[in-house]
Amino acid sequence: MTRTTRRLGRTATLVAIGTTAALALAGTALAEGSGNGDDGLVDGTPCTYTARACVDLATNTAWLIHDGSVTRGPVGVSHGGHGEETPTGLFHVQWKDQNHRSAEFNNAPMPFSVFFADGGIAFHEGNPKNPSAGCVHLSHDDAVAWFNDLQVGDEVQIH
């Protein structure tokens, strides 16, 4: 897949060799003019300015971002455990469901779900101290914020 992006009069063509490579290219090629430092990352996060939601799996933290600035976070999260890892890479919000129930896990509640990856992977309310089956668990208040802030098509970066 090839994606051409125009920003501040410059054009960068990103070839998705792999999701990590695409994220690295996005951070390098589009950093100029972002106002967020020389590395193209949003201050205090591992994500580029194009992200609307950012997750760092290594530190169990997440952020909401608008126009390259953090609007919420860092907040504590949990994610998939061994054998049910949360996928890493660049994604986009696919759909949302405030009162979702899991068809895969006995109708388990997944309040304030924001789906971003194939296989039913979503941000949703859950205990941020317990591993998930691949989703990103947020506290109630944070799940509400993610649900209200993110829209279909918004970029999600999971590192």
Residue frames as a rotation matrix with the C-alpha (Angstrom) as fourth column:
MET 1
0.587 0.809 0.000 0.00
0.809 -0.587 0.000 0.00
0.000 0.000 -1.000 0.00
THR 2
-0.628 -0.731 0.267 1.25
0.734 -0.671 -0.110 3.46
0.260 0.127 0.957 -0.84
ARG 3
0.524 0.761 -0.382 -0.05
0.839 -0.539 0.077 6.61
-0.148 -0.361 -0.921 0.81
THR 4
-0.453 -0.612 0.648 0.76
0.674 -0.711 -0.201 10.12
0.584 0.346 0.735 -0.30
THR 5
0.393 0.522 -0.757 0.34
0.893 -0.413 0.179 12.86
-0.219 -0.746 -0.628 2.26
ARG 6
-0.110 -0.378 0.919 0.58
0.527 -0.807 -0.268 16.60
0.843 0.455 0.287 1.68
ARG 7
0.621 0.214 -0.754 1.48
0.773 -0.331 0.542 18.83
-0.134 -0.919 -0.371 4.63
LEU 8
0.509 -0.391 -0.767 2.74
0.062 -0.872 0.486 22.40
-0.858 -0.295 -0.420 4.56
GLY 9
0.655 -0.160 -0.739 3.45
-0.719 -0.433 -0.543 22.25
-0.233 0.887 -0.399 0.84
ARG 10
-0.537 -0.842 -0.060 5.56
-0.831 0.515 0.207 19.09
-0.144 0.161 -0.976 1.07
THR 11
0.601 0.686 -0.409 4.57
-0.743 0.669 0.031 15.70
0.295 0.285 0.912 -0.24
ALA 12
-0.508 -0.706 0.493 5.68
-0.812 0.584 -0.001 12.46
-0.288 -0.401 -0.870 1.39
THR 13
0.315 0.559 -0.767 4.94
-0.713 0.673 0.197 9.05
0.626 0.485 0.610 -0.07
LEU 14
-0.235 -0.305 0.923 4.77
-0.888 0.454 -0.076 6.29
-0.396 -0.837 -0.378 2.50
VAL 15
-0.018 0.173 -0.985 5.11
-0.595 0.789 0.150 2.70
0.803 0.589 0.088 1.37
ALA 16
0.477 0.292 0.829 3.81
-0.869 0.294 0.397 0.30
-0.127 -0.910 0.394 3.98
ILE 17
-0.284 -0.669 -0.687 6.59
-0.560 0.697 -0.448 -2.25
0.779 0.257 -0.572 4.16
GLY 18
-0.343 0.265 -0.901 5.34
0.763 0.638 -0.102 -3.06
0.548 -0.723 -0.421 7.61
THR 19
0.686 0.721 0.100 3.34
0.531 -0.590 0.609 -1.11
0.498 -0.364 -0.787 10.15
THR 20
0.518 -0.560 -0.647 6.38
0.592 -0.312 0.743 -0.24
-0.617 -0.768 0.170 12.24
ALA 21
-0.542 -0.740 0.398 8.23
0.793 -0.294 0.533 0.95
-0.277 0.605 0.746 9.14
ALA 22
-0.032 0.621 0.783 5.24
0.694 -0.549 0.465 3.08
0.719 0.559 -0.414 8.11
LEU 23
0.865 0.332 -0.376 5.12
0.500 -0.515 0.696 4.67
0.038 -0.790 -0.611 11.57
ALA 24
0.063 -0.924 -0.377 8.83
0.658 -0.245 0.711 5.40
-0.750 -0.294 0.593 11.45
LEU 25
-0.602 -0.246 0.760 8.49
0.782 -0.375 0.498 6.93
0.162 0.894 0.418 7.98
ALA 26
0.415 0.826 0.382 5.49
0.648 -0.563 0.513 8.96
0.638 0.035 -0.769 9.06
GLY 27
0.750 -0.171 -0.639 7.42
0.523 -0.437 0.732 10.30
-0.404 -0.883 -0.238 12.03
THR 28
-0.300 -0.951 -0.070 10.39
0.623 -0.251 0.741 11.17
-0.722 0.179 0.668 9.86
ALA 29
-0.616 0.008 0.787 8.75
0.761 -0.251 0.598 12.39
0.203 0.968 0.149 6.67
LEU 30
0.192 0.845 0.498 5.97
0.581 -0.507 0.636 14.41
0.791 0.167 -0.589 8.22
ALA 31
0.136 -0.174 -0.975 7.72
0.972 -0.166 0.165 15.85
-0.191 -0.971 0.147 11.26
GLU 32
-0.823 -0.539 0.178 8.79
0.566 -0.807 0.171 19.03
0.051 0.242 0.969 9.54
GLY 33
-0.669 0.558 0.490 6.46
-0.298 -0.806 0.512 21.81
0.681 0.197 0.705 10.56
SER 34
0.025 0.739 -0.673 4.71
0.518 0.567 0.641 19.75
0.855 -0.365 -0.369 13.24
GLY 35
0.104 -0.021 0.994 5.96
-0.551 -0.834 0.040 21.98
0.828 -0.552 -0.098 16.04
ASN 36
0.916 0.318 0.245 6.52
-0.380 0.490 0.784 19.00
0.129 -0.811 0.570 18.31
GLY 37
0.394 -0.849 0.353 10.27
-0.352 0.215 0.911 18.69
-0.849 -0.483 -0.214 18.37
ASP 38
-0.226 -0.647 -0.729 12.89
-0.929 -0.081 0.360 17.51
-0.292 0.759 -0.583 15.96
ASP 39
-0.916 -0.221 0.336 11.82
-0.166 0.969 0.184 13.86
-0.366 0.113 -0.924 16.07
GLY 40
-0.646 0.716 -0.264 8.21
-0.442 -0.069 0.894 14.44
0.622 0.694 0.361 14.92
LEU 41
-0.464 0.471 -0.750 6.77
0.685 0.728 0.034 12.89
0.562 -0.498 -0.660 18.06
VAL 42
0.468 0.664 0.583 4.13
-0.065 -0.632 0.772 14.44
0.881 -0.399 -0.253 20.26
ASP 43
-0.367 -0.702 0.611 5.89
-0.636 -0.289 -0.715 15.54
0.678 -0.651 -0.340 23.46
GLY 44
-0.419 0.083 0.904 5.86
-0.855 0.300 -0.424 12.83
-0.306 -0.950 -0.055 26.13
THR 45
0.601 0.673 0.430 4.48
-0.430 0.727 -0.536 10.11
-0.673 0.137 0.726 23.81
PRO 46
-0.435 -0.732 0.525 5.87
0.126 0.527 0.840 7.56
-0.891 0.432 -0.137 21.35
CYS 47
0.185 0.679 0.710 3.39
0.844 0.261 -0.469 8.75
-0.504 0.686 -0.525 18.69
THR 48
-0.803 -0.407 0.435 3.55
0.591 -0.637 0.495 11.15
0.076 0.654 0.752 15.76
TYR 49
-0.844 0.422 -0.330 1.41
-0.247 -0.853 -0.460 14.28
-0.476 -0.307 0.824 15.50
THR 50
-0.606 0.649 -0.459 -1.07
-0.569 0.049 0.821 12.53
0.556 0.759 0.340 13.15
ALA 51
-0.702 0.329 -0.631 -2.30
0.537 0.827 -0.167 10.28
0.467 -0.456 -0.757 15.98
ARG 52
-0.031 0.745 0.666 -5.58
-0.507 -0.586 0.632 11.05
0.861 -0.318 0.396 17.73
ALA 53
0.883 0.176 0.434 -5.08
-0.465 0.445 0.765 8.17
-0.059 -0.878 0.475 20.19
CYS 54
0.046 -0.958 -0.282 -1.71
-0.621 0.194 -0.759 6.84
0.782 0.210 -0.586 21.31
VAL 55
0.949 0.200 0.244 -0.84
-0.315 0.583 0.749 3.76
0.007 -0.787 0.616 23.39
ASP 56
-0.126 -0.986 -0.104 2.50
-0.825 0.163 -0.541 2.68
0.550 0.018 -0.835 24.80
LEU 57
0.696 0.458 -0.553 2.15
-0.187 0.859 0.476 -1.01
0.693 -0.228 0.684 25.69
ALA 58
-0.147 -0.863 -0.483 5.53
0.448 0.378 -0.811 -1.11
0.882 -0.335 0.331 27.46
THR 59
-0.959 -0.238 0.156 4.42
0.000 -0.550 -0.835 1.47
0.285 -0.801 0.527 30.03
ASN 60
-0.392 0.896 -0.209 0.66
0.915 0.403 0.010 0.72
0.093 -0.188 -0.978 30.01
THR 61
-0.396 0.244 -0.885 -0.17
0.231 -0.907 -0.353 4.32
-0.889 -0.344 0.303 29.19
ALA 62
-0.180 0.415 0.892 -2.36
0.982 0.017 0.190 6.09
0.064 0.910 -0.411 26.64
TRP 63
-0.682 -0.060 -0.729 -3.06
0.166 -0.983 -0.075 9.62
-0.713 -0.172 0.680 25.44
LEU 64
0.512 0.713 0.480 -5.64
0.793 -0.177 -0.582 11.51
-0.330 0.679 -0.656 23.43
ILE 65
-0.573 -0.772 -0.273 -4.06
0.498 -0.594 0.632 13.97
-0.650 0.226 0.725 21.01
HIS 66
0.647 0.718 0.255 -5.47
0.667 -0.372 -0.645 16.86
-0.368 0.588 -0.720 18.98
ASP 67
0.923 -0.301 0.240 -3.44
-0.039 -0.694 -0.719 18.80
0.383 0.654 -0.652 16.44
GLY 68
0.149 -0.967 -0.207 -0.21
0.210 0.235 -0.949 17.36
0.966 0.098 0.238 17.84
SER 69
-0.544 -0.293 0.786 -0.93
-0.647 -0.451 -0.616 18.26
0.534 -0.843 0.056 21.48
VAL 70
-0.775 0.258 -0.577 -1.94
0.486 0.826 -0.284 15.94
0.403 -0.501 -0.766 24.31
THR 71
-0.298 0.760 0.578 -5.50
-0.532 -0.635 0.560 16.66
0.793 -0.140 0.593 25.43
ARG 72
0.717 0.437 0.543 -5.77
-0.693 0.366 0.621 13.79
0.073 -0.822 0.565 27.94
GLY 73
0.867 -0.391 -0.309 -3.16
0.384 0.919 -0.087 11.58
0.318 -0.043 0.947 29.48
PRO 74
-0.645 -0.170 -0.745 -1.06
-0.387 0.913 0.127 9.86
0.659 0.370 -0.655 30.21
VAL 75
0.289 0.746 0.600 -3.67
-0.957 0.225 0.181 7.50
0.000 -0.627 0.779 31.63
GLY 76
-0.627 -0.497 0.599 -3.19
-0.572 0.817 0.079 3.94
-0.529 -0.293 -0.797 32.84
VAL 77
0.343 0.685 -0.642 -4.37
-0.923 0.373 -0.096 1.10
0.174 0.626 0.760 30.61
SER 78
-0.180 -0.420 0.890 -4.11
-0.298 0.885 0.357 -2.65
-0.937 -0.201 -0.285 30.35
HIS 79
0.055 0.110 -0.992 -3.85
-0.998 0.001 -0.056 -4.65
-0.005 0.994 0.109 27.17
GLY 80
0.773 0.357 -0.524 -3.73
-0.461 0.884 -0.077 -8.20
0.436 0.301 0.848 25.83
GLY 81
0.402 -0.596 0.695 -1.84
-0.656 0.343 0.673 -10.87
-0.639 -0.726 -0.253 27.66
HIS 82
-0.643 -0.762 0.077 0.30
-0.537 0.521 0.663 -13.75
-0.546 0.385 -0.744 26.40
GLY 83
-0.792 0.298 0.533 -1.29
0.521 0.784 0.336 -15.36
-0.318 0.544 -0.777 23.36
GLU 84
0.323 0.912 0.254 -3.86
0.946 -0.305 -0.108 -12.56
-0.021 0.275 -0.961 23.10
GLU 85
-0.540 -0.704 -0.462 -1.55
0.688 -0.685 0.238 -9.63
-0.484 -0.189 0.854 22.44
THR 86
0.584 0.588 -0.561 -2.84
0.175 -0.765 -0.620 -6.22
-0.793 0.264 -0.549 21.47
PRO 87
0.429 -0.442 0.788 -1.71
0.902 0.172 -0.395 -5.60
0.039 0.880 0.473 17.89
THR 88
-0.030 -0.517 -0.855 0.85
0.346 -0.808 0.477 -2.86
-0.938 -0.281 0.203 17.36
GLY 89
-0.596 -0.279 0.753 0.94
0.800 -0.122 0.588 -0.42
-0.072 0.952 0.296 14.49
LEU 90
-0.908 0.290 -0.303 -1.10
-0.329 -0.941 0.085 2.25
-0.260 0.177 0.949 12.79
PHE 91
-0.578 0.798 0.169 -4.89
0.811 0.584 0.014 1.87
-0.088 0.145 -0.985 12.80
HIS 92
-0.831 0.438 0.342 -8.03
-0.324 -0.882 0.342 3.95
0.452 0.174 0.875 12.32
VAL 93
-0.626 0.704 0.337 -11.24
-0.330 0.153 -0.931 4.00
-0.707 -0.694 0.137 14.33
GLN 94
-0.960 0.279 0.016 -13.63
0.169 0.531 0.830 1.66
0.223 0.800 -0.557 12.50
TRP 95
-0.009 0.990 0.142 -16.80
0.067 -0.141 0.988 2.01
0.998 0.018 -0.065 14.56
LYS 96
-0.877 -0.193 0.439 -18.11
-0.380 -0.280 -0.882 2.76
0.293 -0.940 0.173 18.06
ASP 97
0.032 0.903 -0.428 -20.73
0.156 0.419 0.895 1.22
0.987 -0.095 -0.127 20.33
GLN 98
-0.242 -0.107 0.964 -21.53
-0.763 -0.593 -0.257 2.72
0.599 -0.798 0.062 23.73
ASN 99
0.221 0.440 0.870 -23.25
-0.894 0.448 0.000 -0.44
-0.390 -0.778 0.492 25.04
HIS 100
0.067 -0.249 -0.966 -21.35
-0.771 0.602 -0.208 -3.19
0.634 0.759 -0.152 23.22
ARG 101
0.500 0.026 0.866 -21.42
-0.625 0.703 0.340 -6.79
-0.600 -0.711 0.367 24.39
SER 102
-0.468 -0.832 -0.296 -18.87
-0.840 0.315 0.442 -9.35
-0.275 0.456 -0.847 23.29
ALA 103
0.638 0.632 -0.440 -20.17
-0.748 0.644 -0.160 -12.14
0.183 0.431 0.884 21.07
GLU 104
0.070 -0.742 -0.667 -16.88
-0.302 0.621 -0.723 -13.97
0.951 0.253 -0.181 21.65
PHE 105
-0.860 -0.486 -0.155 -16.92
0.037 0.244 -0.969 -13.87
0.509 -0.839 -0.191 25.46
ASN 106
-0.500 0.708 -0.498 -20.43
0.846 0.522 -0.106 -14.86
0.185 -0.474 -0.861 26.63
ASN 107
0.374 0.737 0.563 -22.06
0.619 -0.651 0.440 -11.48
0.690 0.183 -0.700 26.05
ALA 108
-0.088 -0.501 -0.861 -19.53
0.961 -0.270 0.059 -9.78
-0.262 -0.822 0.505 28.36
PRO 109
0.879 0.451 -0.153 -20.08
0.411 -0.881 -0.235 -6.02
-0.241 0.144 -0.960 28.60
MET 110
-0.302 -0.924 0.233 -17.60
0.946 -0.261 0.190 -3.76
-0.115 0.278 0.954 26.78
PRO 111
0.629 0.679 -0.379 -18.96
0.646 -0.728 -0.232 -0.28
-0.433 -0.099 -0.896 27.60
PHE 112
0.711 -0.255 -0.655 -17.84
-0.345 -0.939 -0.009 2.72
-0.612 0.233 -0.756 25.55
SER 113
0.189 -0.620 0.761 -16.18
0.585 0.694 0.420 0.59
-0.789 0.366 0.494 22.85
VAL 114
0.576 -0.182 -0.797 -14.11
-0.662 -0.676 -0.324 2.30
-0.480 0.714 -0.510 20.16
PHE 115
0.645 -0.262 0.718 -13.09
0.384 0.923 -0.007 -0.38
-0.661 0.280 0.696 17.64
PHE 116
0.516 -0.543 -0.662 -9.84
-0.695 -0.718 0.046 0.22
-0.500 0.436 -0.748 15.78
ALA 117
-0.590 -0.760 -0.271 -8.42
-0.789 0.471 0.395 -3.15
-0.172 0.447 -0.878 14.64
ASP 118
0.022 0.562 -0.827 -9.77
-0.651 0.635 0.415 -6.26
0.758 0.529 0.380 12.97
GLY 119
-0.446 -0.123 -0.886 -10.85
0.349 0.888 -0.299 -9.05
0.824 -0.443 -0.353 15.27
GLY 120
0.575 0.811 -0.108 -12.92
0.453 -0.205 0.868 -6.83
0.681 -0.548 -0.485 17.55
ILE 121
-0.312 -0.759 -0.572 -9.97
0.942 -0.169 -0.289 -4.97
0.122 -0.629 0.768 19.11
ALA 122
0.388 0.572 0.722 -11.17
0.380 -0.814 0.440 -1.83
0.839 0.104 -0.533 20.87
PHE 123
-0.892 -0.308 0.330 -10.61
-0.142 -0.502 -0.853 0.72
0.429 -0.808 0.404 23.56
HIS 124
0.147 0.989 -0.035 -13.29
-0.005 0.036 0.999 0.12
0.989 -0.147 0.010 26.19
GLU 125
0.210 0.022 0.977 -14.08
-0.926 -0.317 0.206 0.36
0.315 -0.948 -0.047 29.85
GLY 126
0.665 -0.076 -0.743 -12.42
0.206 0.975 0.085 -2.39
0.718 -0.209 0.664 31.84
ASN 127
0.917 -0.367 -0.156 -10.14
0.121 -0.115 0.986 -2.84
-0.379 -0.923 -0.061 34.81
PRO 128
0.737 -0.664 -0.126 -6.84
-0.481 -0.383 -0.789 -1.23
0.476 0.642 -0.602 33.79
LYS 129
-0.007 -0.744 0.668 -5.06
-0.951 0.211 0.225 -3.59
-0.309 -0.633 -0.710 36.19
ASN 130
0.175 0.146 0.974 -6.20
-0.050 0.989 -0.140 -6.80
-0.983 -0.025 0.181 34.46
PRO 131
-0.858 -0.491 -0.149 -4.96
-0.191 0.036 0.981 -8.04
-0.476 0.871 -0.125 31.08
SER 132
0.179 0.927 -0.329 -7.49
-0.737 -0.095 -0.669 -8.22
-0.652 0.363 0.666 28.26
ALA 133
0.288 -0.018 0.957 -8.00
0.470 0.874 -0.126 -10.53
-0.834 0.486 0.260 25.31
GLY 134
-0.305 -0.520 0.798 -6.33
0.952 -0.137 0.274 -7.96
-0.033 0.843 0.537 23.06
CYS 135
0.558 0.577 0.597 -8.37
0.565 -0.790 0.236 -4.84
0.608 0.205 -0.767 23.74
VAL 136
-0.688 -0.672 0.276 -7.14
0.268 -0.588 -0.763 -1.74
0.675 -0.451 0.584 25.56
HIS 137
0.211 0.743 -0.635 -8.88
0.909 0.090 0.407 -1.39
0.360 -0.663 -0.656 28.93
LEU 138
-0.613 -0.278 0.740 -9.52
0.048 -0.947 -0.317 2.09
0.789 -0.159 0.594 30.29
SER 139
-0.845 0.383 -0.372 -11.07
0.383 -0.050 -0.922 3.27
-0.372 -0.922 -0.105 33.56
HIS 140
0.086 0.981 0.172 -14.69
0.920 -0.011 -0.392 4.42
-0.383 0.192 -0.904 33.33
ASP 141
0.547 0.156 -0.822 -13.90
0.078 -0.988 -0.135 8.14
-0.833 0.010 -0.553 33.04
ASP 142
-0.465 -0.793 -0.393 -11.15
-0.414 -0.198 0.889 7.56
-0.782 0.576 -0.236 30.51
ALA 143
-0.693 0.279 0.665 -13.30
0.622 0.699 0.354 5.18
-0.366 0.659 -0.657 28.43
VAL 144
0.454 0.878 -0.155 -16.03
0.708 -0.461 -0.535 7.84
-0.541 0.132 -0.831 28.29
ALA 145
0.282 -0.427 -0.859 -13.45
-0.328 -0.885 0.331 10.43
-0.901 0.188 -0.390 27.20
TRP 146
-0.790 -0.592 0.160 -12.05
-0.093 0.374 0.923 8.16
-0.606 0.714 -0.351 24.46
PHE 147
-0.339 0.755 0.562 -15.58
0.872 0.477 -0.115 7.32
-0.354 0.451 -0.819 23.28
ASN 148
0.614 0.650 -0.448 -16.67
0.485 -0.759 -0.435 10.95
-0.623 0.050 -0.781 23.17
ASP 149
0.196 -0.640 -0.743 -13.46
-0.398 -0.744 0.536 12.29
-0.896 0.190 -0.401 21.61
LEU 150
-0.774 -0.607 0.179 -12.61
-0.122 0.421 0.899 9.73
-0.621 0.674 -0.400 18.92
GLN 151
0.317 0.844 -0.433 -14.51
-0.670 -0.124 -0.732 9.58
-0.671 0.523 0.526 15.65
VAL 152
0.653 -0.027 0.757 -14.62
0.427 0.838 -0.339 7.01
-0.625 0.544 0.559 12.86
GLY 153
0.786 -0.442 0.431 -11.49
0.386 -0.193 -0.902 7.42
0.482 0.876 0.019 10.75
ASP 154
0.747 -0.537 0.392 -9.32
-0.662 -0.662 0.353 8.93
0.070 -0.523 -0.850 13.50
GLU 155
0.212 -0.788 -0.579 -5.78
-0.288 0.516 -0.807 7.59
0.934 0.337 -0.117 13.63
VAL 156
0.909 -0.012 0.416 -4.74
-0.390 0.320 0.863 5.25
-0.144 -0.947 0.287 16.45
GLN 157
0.156 -0.915 -0.373 -1.08
-0.529 0.241 -0.814 4.39
0.834 0.324 -0.446 17.04
ILE 158
0.961 0.104 0.257 -0.22
-0.270 0.562 0.782 1.40
-0.063 -0.821 0.568 19.25
HIS 159
0.176 -0.972 -0.156 3.45
-0.669 -0.002 -0.743 0.99
0.722 0.235 -0.651 20.22
